Amino acid sequence: MKKKKLRSSDWFDNPKDPGLTALYLEKYLNYGLTRKDLQSGKPIIGIAQSGSDLSPCNRHFLKLSEYIKKGIRKAGGVPMEFPTHPIQETGKRPTAALDRNLSYLSLVEVLYGYPLDGVILTTGCDKTTPAALMAAATVNIPSIILSGGPALDGNYKGKKVGSGTIIWEGRRLYAKGEITYNEFMDMITAASPSAGHCNTMGTASTMNSIAEALGMSLPGSAIIPAPYTERKIISYKTGKRIVGMVKENLTPSKVMTKKAFENAVVVASAIGGSSNATTHLIAVAKQMGIKFDLSNWQKLGHKIPLLVNCQPAGEHLMEGFYRAGGVPAVMKELIKNKKLNTNVMTVTGKKLSENLKSKIKVNTDVIKNFENNLTEHAGFLVLRGNFFSSAIMKTSVISDEFKKRYLSNPKNLNSFICNAVVFEGPEDYHKRINSKKLKIDENSILIIRGCGPIGYPGSAEVVNMQPPDRLLKKGINALPTLGDGRQSGTSESPSILHVSPESAAGGDLGIIKTGDKIKIDLNKRKVDVLISNTEFKKRRAKRKIKPLKNQTPWQEISRLIVGQLEDGACIKTRSIYTNIIEKKGSLRHSH
């Protein structure tokens, strides 16, 4: 079989144009590489370094990259490490979601514009994974995802505490006056005992599990805790494997097929994954050129049982999940029940069924089976309404308290009517939530707007609003909430999220008023405001969209070109950019 020409040889070994070859070679020899490295047919492997001081959840990749490089060199490749745009969920204002598309754009330019034959995409914190997968899909060079892994289990006064989830609990306790400020801070810091991303089944663990379910990372790699020796070993193995993928020309388009995306939805539902996964997976599919929308989440995922007993939908954390068998154990149980496509290719060069042949010892306290599941239907409800086209609700986190109060009327199960209390963004919510003038009670629904991809901008995790302090003290820990923003993957609130179109894009969420009656019917998957058609027309005619204030050039650009959460919140371009190396051809030379 004829050896495939390496893409990097067009830079470093082109006898037809020695002048340009010399130009490209020159500077890449000034830090230790040799001409032999670059001209002897060794594949050039990029390491997309997501770790930095600004990205503490991924920072340990600064050390793990040495193991990655050893693996690349052992397999006969040449590593080239480069930084990616930092995306830290808890550090970036106004929201890290604003930068997912920016990181994606940056990665596309690097992967397409530099002499790389394959790439290891290091991921961890929430948005780093979808940005990496989107770029891999667009450029379509051999690519593999390497998660940095979650932090070790947190512990506070003998109780397991998970990143993010403990914040919502701490906020409630602090609002009730049951803990002091210092105790609140102690609880939070106990949730991050080591290097690694959130140790709950938040968006970080969800998206890295999804990458494994898609076949884009080595089996069993997603949830290895960051400090474990196994994390170093999997980094080395990933470095070796990407070289093999280049030789086999195993590209993302051969792995991320429609059937692989279907698998990802099923796995996300079974693990009790973050609601953010819906938007991110749709975005990745779009860059892959695959039609995949919210209907797939309803059709494929809603009736999947919850199998993983981890916070926020359960009790345990990621260290326990890994020790219990991790993502492979969940996938084996799904395969046993004929819920996964097993004839799909993965980055191992083998089909999914081949990857999961070996027996796994499962801790059934953490990973359940279909017969002994935690929740019968664990996926996302895709809702429609007379004032929006779509929204989602995560059903695996509906608490017994919430079910009893709102969904247990024997005459009307899973349906209730409540009174709207409307907030214009999180600042307004924090300012007025405890105002007695609002008359918030257990029959209220808290509504927040101006928080979508255009309005915030970027879309913010602010919909999981807690009740006013006086209701918390009465034991009412959650009210129905609805908004055009998102919710943290570590929150246990069954909010109605991602309302599209958002108010800032002219959506009818913008005409809802405090005092309106809102009917929620989960059986029909409907959310309606109970006003007349005449009133609808009157309000629409009077509606005024507030002018948006941009604070940076990227905010302005993003607002002009970003889509809605229901459609992946992707950049809207006039051309389609998929598999661009093959479809768009070689780039022009720089000199």
Sequence and secondary structure as in RCSB ss.txt:
>XXXX:A:sequence
MKKKKLRSSDWFDNPKDPGLTALYLEKYLNYGLTRKDLQSGKPIIGIAQSGSDLSPCNRHFLKLSEYIKKGIRKA
GGVPMEFPTHPIQETGKRPTAALDRNLSYLSLVEVLYGYPLDGVILTTGCDKTTPAALMAAATVNIPSIILSGGP
ALDGNYKGKKVGSGTIIWEGRRLYAKGEITYNEFMDMITAASPSAGHCNTMGTASTMNSIAEALGMSLPGSAIIP
APYTERKIISYKTGKRIVGMVKENLTPSKVMTKKAFENAVVVASAIGGSSNATTHLIAVAKQMGIKFDLSNWQKL
GHKIPLLVNCQPAGEHLMEGFYRAGGVPAVMKELIKNKKLNTNVMTVTGKKLSENLKSKIKVNTDVIKNFENNLT
EHAGFLVLRGNFFSSAIMKTSVISDEFKKRYLSNPKNLNSFICNAVVFEGPEDYHKRINSKKLKIDENSILIIRG
CGPIGYPGSAEVVNMQPPDRLLKKGINALPTLGDGRQSGTSESPSILHVSPESAAGGDLGIIKTGDKIKIDLNKR
KVDVLISNTEFKKRRAKRKIKPLKNQTPWQEISRLIVGQLEDGACIKTRSIYTNIIEKKGSLRHSH
>XXXX:A:secstr
      TTHHHH  TT HHHHHHHHHHTTTTS  HHHHHSS  EEEEEE  BTTBGGGTTHHHHHHHHHHHHHHT
T EEEEEE     TTTSSS THHHHHHHHHHHHHHHHHS  SEEEEEE STTHHHHHHHHHHHH SSEEEEE  B
   EEETTEEE TTHHHHHHHHHHHHTSS HHHHHHHHHHT  SSSB SSSSHHHHHHHHHHHTT S TT TT  
TTSHHHHHHHHHHHHHHHHHHHHT  HHHHS HHHHHHHHHHHHHTT  THHHHHHHHHHHHHT    HHHIIII
ITTS B B BTTTSSB HHHHHHHTHHHHHHHHHHHTT S  S B TTSSBHHHHT S     TTTB  GGG SB
S  SEEEEEETTEEEEEEEGGG  HHHHHHHS  TTSTTEEEEEEEEESSHHHHHHHTT GGG   TTEEEEE S
 STTTTTS  B       HHHHHTT     EEESSB  TT     EEEEES GGGT GGGG  TT EEEEETTTT
EEEE   HHHHHHHHHH        SSHHHHHHHHHB  GGGTS B  SS  SSHHHHH       
